[in-house]
Amino acid sequence: MPDSVELMLADLDAKYRKLPASDAFIRLYQDDAHFGHIFASIHERLNMHFMEINGRIKTTKHYWAQSSRELLNLIDEVDETLHILERANFEVKFSAGYRDTINRARPWLSMSGGSTIPEDFDLIQVIKWEPVFVRPDTQVKLRKASASAPLTLVGEGSYATVYSFVDPDYGIKFAVKRAKKTLDDRELQRFKAEFEYLSELNFPYIIDVYRYNTERNEYTMEYCDETLRSYVKRRNRDLRFGSRKRIALQFLYGINYLHFSKLLHRDISLQNVLLKVFEGGAVLVKLSDFGLAKDTTSHFTRTNSQVRGTITDPSLDNFRDYSTVNEIYALGWVLAFIFTGRESLPTGTDPVVQIVHKCTDRDPGKRYQQVIDLIADVERLVATPSEASA
C-alpha cells in the first residue's frame, strides 16, 4: 500500500516544478536542494502581493478583486505546504513577521469585489534579501567570488557614468553608478545624497540601491532594461491603451509614494523613468536619478535658486520654491508621452487630454494639487473602441 506521506511529497514536488521562481529568490534558498524551489516560489509571490498592498495603502486603500483572490489562495497554499512538510517530519520556520501579516490581512481580504484595506493596517516590511522559510537542518552559506566582474558602459550624464555587470556568483545583472572625477564638492555631496534618499525608500516603483563605495564614489543598484522614452518610442504603434495606463499608474504610484515620504523629485523626465522588461511583455516602472530631490521637511536645500530639471514649469521663478504643483506640471508632460508617444502636449477634449491639460495649466492654482487626485482620474480612464483594438 502506498505511503501517504510519500504521495503528498510527490504531489507537492510535481506542483511546484510547474511554478516559476526568479533567480533573485532562488539564490536565497540555494542550500536547500529539496524544498528550495518551493520556498522561492511562495516567497516571490508573497512579496509581489505585499508590495502591491503597500502601494494601495498609499493611494486608494483598495486592493483589486483578482489580486485579493490570488492572495487568499496563496495564504491557503502556504498553510497547506507547511502542513504537508510537518506531516513528513520536516521542521520549517516561517517568518514571524510574514505570519503576522497574513493573519492580519486574512480578515479583510474578500473573494469578490476587491478588498478595502483598513486604516490601521500598517505598511508591510517586505523581506527581499533573506529567506522567510528556514529549515534548521540547512544553512545559508555566503560566497564571495574571487574573480572580478567586467563592466559594460550603459550611459553617461553630466555628473555620473552608469555601467552594468553580471554578478559572478548568482548570474544576476546589476548596475553601477559612478560619480565623475570632475565633480566639485557640492556636486559630489548631491551625488551622495541621491544614494541616501534612495537607500531609505522601499517601494516597488522606485529603483533599489544596495551599497555605496566611498573609495570610488559609486553605488550599486538594480539594473533596468530601458528608459521610458526608448520603450514607448520603439513600441508606440503596437502599444495598447491598457498597457499605457498600467505604465502611467505605476509611474504615478511611485511619485505619490515620494510625496507621501515628504520628497520632491524635481527632475522628472522621460530619461529618469526606467523600466524593467520581462518575457511576455510585462513591465515594471522604476523612478531613478534623485540628484535634485528635496526633503520638504527640511529648510536646507542643496541647490541654488536657479530653476533646474529637464521639464521646467514656466510659472516657477525660484527653484527653492519648487512645490507639488510644479512637480505635477512635469507629470503632465510624461503622461502625454505615455499615452500618445509624442513629446508634445496633445490637443482635443478626450479624457486623457483633459488630465494632461489640468496638470500643465499655466495657472498653478487650477492644476491638480495632489498626485492622489491625479491617480484617481487616471484609474477611471477607459479605452475607446479604437484604442482597445489598436
C-alpha positions as CSV (number, residue, x, y, z in Angstrom):
1,M,0.0,0.0,0.0
2,P,1.5,3.4,-1.0
3,D,2.8,5.6,1.9
4,S,0.5,8.7,2.3
5,V,3.4,11.0,3.2
6,E,5.4,10.0,0.2
7,L,2.4,10.6,-2.0
8,M,1.9,14.1,-0.5
9,L,5.5,15.0,-1.1
10,A,5.5,13.7,-4.6
11,D,2.4,15.7,-5.4
12,L,3.9,18.8,-3.8
13,D,7.1,18.4,-5.9
14,A,5.1,17.9,-9.1
15,K,3.0,21.0,-8.4
16,Y,6.0,23.4,-7.8
17,R,8.0,22.1,-10.7
18,K,5.4,23.8,-12.9
19,L,5.6,27.1,-11.0
20,P,8.4,29.6,-11.9
21,A,10.7,31.4,-9.4
22,S,13.2,34.1,-10.4
23,D,16.9,33.8,-9.7
24,A,16.6,36.7,-7.1
25,F,14.6,34.4,-4.9
26,I,16.1,31.0,-5.8
27,R,19.5,32.3,-4.5
28,L,18.0,32.8,-1.0
29,Y,17.3,29.0,-0.8
30,Q,20.1,27.6,-2.9
31,D,21.4,25.4,0.0
32,D,18.1,23.7,0.3
33,A,18.1,21.3,-2.6
34,H,15.0,19.5,-1.5
35,F,12.5,22.4,-1.0
36,G,14.4,25.5,-2.1
37,H,12.3,26.0,-5.3
38,I,9.1,25.6,-3.4
39,F,10.1,28.3,-0.8
40,A,11.4,30.6,-3.5
41,S,8.2,30.5,-5.5
42,I,6.0,31.2,-2.5
43,H,8.3,33.9,-1.1
44,E,8.4,35.7,-4.5
45,R,4.6,35.7,-4.8
46,L,4.1,36.9,-1.3
47,N,6.5,39.8,-1.9
48,M,4.6,40.8,-5.0
49,H,1.3,41.0,-3.1
50,F,2.9,42.7,-0.1
51,M,4.5,45.4,-2.3
52,E,1.2,45.9,-4.2
53,I,-0.7,46.3,-0.9
54,N,1.9,48.9,0.3
55,G,1.2,50.8,-2.9
56,R,-2.5,50.7,-2.4
57,I,-2.1,51.8,1.3
58,K,-0.5,55.0,-0.1
59,T,-3.2,55.5,-2.7
60,T,-6.8,54.3,-2.7
61,K,-6.7,51.7,0.1
62,H,-8.5,49.3,-2.2
63,Y,-6.9,46.0,-3.2
64,W,-8.0,44.7,-6.6
65,A,-10.5,41.8,-6.7
66,Q,-8.3,39.4,-8.7
67,S,-5.3,40.1,-6.6
68,S,-7.4,39.6,-3.4
69,R,-8.5,36.2,-4.6
70,E,-4.9,35.3,-5.6
71,L,-3.6,36.3,-2.2
72,L,-6.3,34.4,-0.3
73,N,-5.4,31.3,-2.4
74,L,-1.7,31.9,-1.7
75,I,-2.3,32.1,2.0
76,D,-4.1,28.7,1.9
77,E,-1.2,27.4,-0.2
78,V,1.3,28.4,2.5
79,D,-0.7,26.7,5.2
80,E,-1.2,23.6,3.2
81,T,2.5,23.3,2.2
82,L,3.7,23.8,5.8
83,H,1.2,21.2,7.0
84,I,2.4,18.7,4.4
85,L,6.0,19.3,5.4
86,E,5.1,19.0,9.1
87,R,3.3,15.7,8.4
88,A,6.5,14.5,6.7
89,N,8.6,15.5,9.8
90,F,10.4,18.4,8.1
91,E,10.6,21.3,10.5
92,V,10.2,24.6,8.8
93,K,10.3,28.0,10.5
94,F,8.1,30.6,8.7
95,S,9.0,34.3,9.3
96,A,7.0,35.6,12.3
97,G,6.5,39.0,10.6
98,Y,5.1,37.4,7.5
99,R,2.8,35.1,9.5
100,D,1.6,38.1,11.4
101,T,0.9,40.0,8.2
102,I,-1.1,37.1,6.8
103,N,-3.1,36.7,9.9
104,R,-3.9,40.5,9.9
105,A,-4.8,40.5,6.2
106,R,-7.0,37.5,6.0
107,P,-10.0,39.1,7.8
108,W,-10.3,42.0,5.3
109,L,-9.5,40.1,2.1
110,S,-12.5,39.4,0.0
111,M,-13.0,36.8,-2.8
112,S,-15.2,39.2,-4.8
113,G,-15.4,42.9,-5.4
114,G,-11.9,43.8,-4.2
115,S,-10.9,44.4,-0.6
116,T,-10.8,47.6,1.5
117,I,-7.6,48.0,3.4
118,P,-8.3,49.1,7.0
119,E,-7.0,52.4,8.1
120,D,-5.0,50.8,10.9
121,F,-3.2,48.3,8.6
122,D,0.4,49.4,8.6
123,L,2.9,49.2,5.8
124,I,4.3,45.7,5.4
125,Q,8.0,45.2,6.0
126,V,9.0,43.3,2.8
127,I,11.9,40.9,3.1
128,K,13.9,40.8,-0.1
129,W,17.4,39.6,0.8
130,E,17.0,36.8,3.3
131,P,14.8,33.7,3.4
132,V,11.4,33.7,5.1
133,F,11.3,29.9,5.2
134,V,14.2,28.3,7.2
135,R,14.8,24.7,7.9
136,P,17.0,24.2,11.0
137,D,18.8,21.3,9.3
138,T,20.1,23.6,6.5
139,Q,22.0,26.8,6.5
140,V,22.7,29.6,4.0
141,K,26.4,29.9,3.1
142,L,27.5,33.3,1.7
143,R,30.0,33.0,-1.1
144,K,32.5,35.7,-2.2
145,A,33.7,35.4,-5.8
146,S,37.4,35.8,-6.2
147,A,37.1,36.9,-9.8
148,S,36.1,40.5,-10.7
149,A,33.2,41.2,-13.0
150,P,33.8,43.3,-16.1
151,L,31.8,46.5,-16.5
152,T,29.8,47.4,-19.6
153,L,29.1,51.1,-20.3
154,V,25.3,51.8,-20.2
155,G,25.0,55.5,-20.2
156,E,26.7,58.8,-19.3
157,G,25.3,62.1,-17.9
158,S,26.7,65.4,-16.6
159,Y,27.5,64.0,-13.2
160,A,27.9,60.3,-13.4
161,T,28.6,57.3,-15.6
162,V,26.4,54.1,-15.4
163,Y,27.8,50.6,-16.1
164,S,26.3,47.1,-15.9
165,F,27.8,43.9,-14.7
166,V,26.8,40.3,-14.0
167,D,27.3,39.1,-10.5
168,P,29.7,36.1,-10.9
169,D,28.1,34.1,-8.0
170,Y,24.4,34.4,-9.0
171,G,24.4,35.4,-12.6
172,I,22.2,38.4,-11.9
173,K,22.8,41.7,-13.7
174,F,23.3,44.9,-11.6
175,A,24.2,48.5,-12.5
176,V,26.9,50.7,-11.0
177,K,26.5,54.5,-11.0
178,R,29.9,56.2,-10.6
179,A,30.4,59.9,-10.0
180,K,32.7,61.7,-12.4
181,K,36.1,62.7,-11.0
182,T,35.5,66.2,-12.3
183,L,32.7,66.9,-9.7
184,D,33.3,69.7,-7.2
185,D,32.5,69.2,-3.5
186,R,28.9,70.4,-3.8
187,E,28.1,68.2,-6.8
188,L,29.7,65.2,-5.0
189,Q,27.6,65.9,-2.0
190,R,24.5,65.9,-4.2
191,F,25.6,62.5,-5.7
192,K,25.9,61.0,-2.2
193,A,22.6,62.5,-1.1
194,E,21.0,60.7,-4.1
195,F,22.1,57.4,-2.7
196,E,21.0,58.3,0.8
197,Y,17.5,59.2,-0.4
198,L,17.2,56.0,-2.4
199,S,18.5,53.8,0.3
200,E,15.7,55.0,2.7
201,L,12.9,54.3,0.2
202,N,11.3,50.9,-0.2
203,F,8.6,50.8,-2.9
204,P,8.2,48.6,-6.0
205,Y,8.3,51.6,-8.4
206,I,11.5,53.2,-7.0
207,I,14.8,51.8,-8.1
208,D,16.6,49.8,-5.4
209,V,20.2,50.7,-4.4
210,Y,22.5,48.4,-2.4
211,R,25.9,49.6,-1.5
212,Y,28.0,52.8,-1.6
213,N,31.7,52.6,-2.3
214,T,33.4,55.6,-0.8
215,E,36.7,54.9,-2.4
216,R,35.3,55.1,-5.9
217,N,32.3,57.3,-5.2
218,E,29.9,54.8,-6.8
219,Y,27.0,52.7,-5.8
220,T,25.4,49.5,-6.9
221,M,21.7,49.4,-7.9
222,E,19.3,47.2,-9.7
223,Y,19.6,47.0,-13.5
224,C,16.8,48.3,-15.7
225,D,16.4,47.4,-19.4
226,E,15.1,50.7,-20.9
227,T,14.2,54.3,-20.3
228,L,10.6,55.3,-20.7
229,R,11.5,57.3,-23.8
230,S,13.1,54.3,-25.6
231,Y,10.5,51.8,-24.6
232,V,7.5,53.8,-25.8
233,K,9.2,55.1,-29.0
234,R,10.1,51.6,-30.1
235,R,6.7,50.2,-29.5
236,N,4.4,53.1,-30.0
237,R,2.4,51.7,-32.9
238,D,1.7,48.4,-31.1
239,L,1.3,49.6,-27.5
240,R,-2.3,49.1,-26.3
241,F,-4.2,51.6,-24.2
242,G,-4.3,49.1,-21.2
243,S,-0.5,48.8,-21.3
244,R,-0.1,52.6,-21.4
245,K,-2.5,53.0,-18.5
246,R,-0.6,50.4,-16.4
247,I,2.7,52.2,-17.0
248,A,1.1,55.6,-16.2
249,L,-0.3,54.3,-12.9
250,Q,2.9,52.6,-11.8
251,F,4.7,55.9,-12.6
252,L,2.2,57.9,-10.6
253,Y,2.1,55.5,-7.7
254,G,5.9,55.9,-7.4
255,I,5.6,59.7,-7.4
256,N,2.8,59.6,-4.8
257,Y,5.0,57.5,-2.6
258,L,7.7,60.0,-2.8
259,H,5.4,62.9,-1.9
260,F,4.0,60.8,1.0
261,S,7.6,60.4,2.1
262,K,8.0,64.2,2.0
263,L,10.2,64.1,-1.0
264,L,10.0,66.0,-4.3
265,H,11.9,64.5,-7.2
266,R,12.4,67.8,-9.1
267,D,13.9,66.2,-12.2
268,I,11.0,64.2,-13.7
269,S,11.9,63.3,-17.3
270,L,11.5,60.5,-19.9
271,Q,15.1,59.5,-19.2
272,N,14.7,59.3,-15.5
273,V,11.8,56.9,-15.6
274,L,13.3,53.4,-16.2
275,L,11.6,50.1,-17.0
276,K,12.4,46.5,-16.3
277,V,11.0,44.5,-19.2
278,F,10.0,40.8,-18.7
279,E,9.1,38.0,-21.0
280,G,5.6,38.1,-22.2
281,G,5.5,41.9,-22.4
282,A,5.1,42.8,-18.7
283,V,7.0,45.9,-17.5
284,L,7.8,47.4,-14.1
285,V,8.4,51.1,-13.8
286,K,11.3,52.3,-11.7
287,L,11.9,56.0,-10.8
288,S,15.6,57.0,-10.8
289,D,18.0,59.9,-10.7
290,F,17.3,61.6,-7.4
291,G,20.2,64.1,-7.7
292,L,17.9,67.1,-7.4
293,A,15.5,65.5,-4.9
294,K,14.4,67.7,-2.0
295,D,13.2,66.8,1.5
296,T,10.2,69.1,2.0
297,T,10.5,68.9,5.8
298,S,14.0,70.5,5.6
299,H,14.6,74.2,5.3
300,F,18.1,73.4,3.8
301,T,18.4,72.9,0.1
302,R,21.5,71.6,-1.7
303,T,20.6,73.6,-4.9
304,N,20.7,77.3,-5.6
305,S,17.8,79.4,-6.7
306,Q,18.3,78.8,-10.5
307,V,15.5,76.7,-11.9
308,R,16.8,73.3,-12.9
309,G,15.4,70.0,-14.1
310,T,14.6,68.6,-17.6
311,I,10.9,69.6,-17.7
312,T,10.6,73.1,-16.2
313,D,7.4,74.8,-15.1
314,P,7.2,78.2,-16.7
315,S,5.4,79.5,-13.6
316,L,8.3,78.8,-11.4
317,D,10.7,81.7,-10.8
318,N,12.9,80.2,-8.0
319,F,14.0,76.6,-7.6
320,R,13.9,76.9,-3.8
321,D,10.1,77.5,-4.1
322,Y,9.6,74.2,-6.0
323,S,6.4,72.5,-4.7
324,T,4.0,69.7,-5.6
325,V,2.2,71.7,-8.2
326,N,5.4,72.3,-10.1
327,E,6.1,68.5,-10.0
328,I,2.6,67.9,-11.3
329,Y,3.4,70.1,-14.3
330,A,6.2,67.7,-15.3
331,L,3.9,64.7,-14.6
332,G,1.5,66.1,-17.3
333,W,4.3,66.0,-19.9
334,V,5.3,62.5,-19.1
335,L,1.7,61.3,-19.1
336,A,1.2,62.9,-22.5
337,F,4.1,60.9,-23.8
338,I,3.0,57.6,-22.3
339,F,-0.5,57.9,-23.9
340,T,0.5,59.4,-27.2
341,G,4.2,58.6,-27.8
342,R,4.8,62.2,-28.7
343,E,6.9,64.7,-26.8
344,S,4.4,67.5,-27.0
345,L,1.1,68.3,-25.3
346,P,-1.9,66.8,-27.1
347,T,-4.9,68.8,-28.2
348,G,-8.6,67.8,-28.1
349,T,-11.2,67.1,-25.4
350,D,-10.9,63.4,-24.7
351,P,-10.3,62.4,-21.0
352,V,-6.5,61.9,-21.4
353,V,-6.1,65.4,-22.9
354,Q,-8.2,66.9,-20.1
355,I,-6.0,65.2,-17.5
356,V,-2.8,66.4,-19.2
357,H,-4.1,70.0,-19.5
358,K,-5.1,70.0,-15.9
359,C,-1.6,69.0,-14.9
360,T,0.0,71.7,-17.2
361,D,-2.4,74.6,-16.8
362,R,-0.5,77.9,-16.8
363,D,-2.2,78.8,-13.6
364,P,-0.8,76.5,-10.8
365,G,-4.0,77.0,-8.8
366,K,-6.0,75.3,-11.5
367,R,-3.8,72.2,-11.6
368,Y,-4.1,69.0,-9.5
369,Q,-2.9,69.9,-6.1
370,Q,-2.1,66.4,-5.0
371,V,-1.0,63.3,-7.0
372,I,-3.6,61.2,-5.4
373,D,-6.3,63.2,-7.2
374,L,-4.5,62.7,-10.5
375,I,-4.2,59.0,-9.8
376,A,-8.0,58.8,-9.3
377,D,-8.7,60.3,-12.7
378,V,-6.2,58.1,-14.5
379,E,-7.6,55.0,-12.8
380,R,-11.1,55.9,-14.2
381,L,-9.8,56.1,-17.8
382,V,-11.4,53.6,-20.1
383,A,-10.2,52.8,-23.6
384,T,-12.3,53.9,-26.6
385,P,-13.1,51.1,-29.1
386,S,-10.4,52.3,-31.4
387,E,-7.8,52.4,-28.6
388,A,-8.8,48.9,-27.3
389,S,-8.2,47.3,-30.7
390,A,-5.0,49.3,-31.5
